[in-house]
Amino acid sequence: MLYKGVKYEYEEWKTYDGEQASAFYCRDKELLKEYMTVQFGAKTLDEMHEKIDYYLSNIEQEKANRKLREKAAQEFYTSMSENKGD
């Protein structure tokens, strides 16, 4: 399935107690490359479209957040002594 150029899938399975279940999953690597996730899911088609819209609309903010997290981690490790405790 495709929405605004983003690939996602519909999946069905049986739960541990034999009930039928289903959901939509997005694992689009191009969409998620700036996010710290490899997939997300939704119960309905409308919810999946809303989530894809959210991810598409917030890519620039996520890039800025990622740079900030990376800078914070770099400063943290730079400030540590020789014994990092790992």
PyMOL commands that set and color helices and strands:
alter all, ss='L'
color gray80, all
select helices_A, chain A and resi 29-32+45-57+59-79
alter helices_A, ss='H'
color red, helices_A
select strands_A, chain A and resi 2-3+6-7+9-14+20-26+40-42
alter strands_A, ss='S'
color yellow, strands_A
deselect
rebuild
show_as cartoon
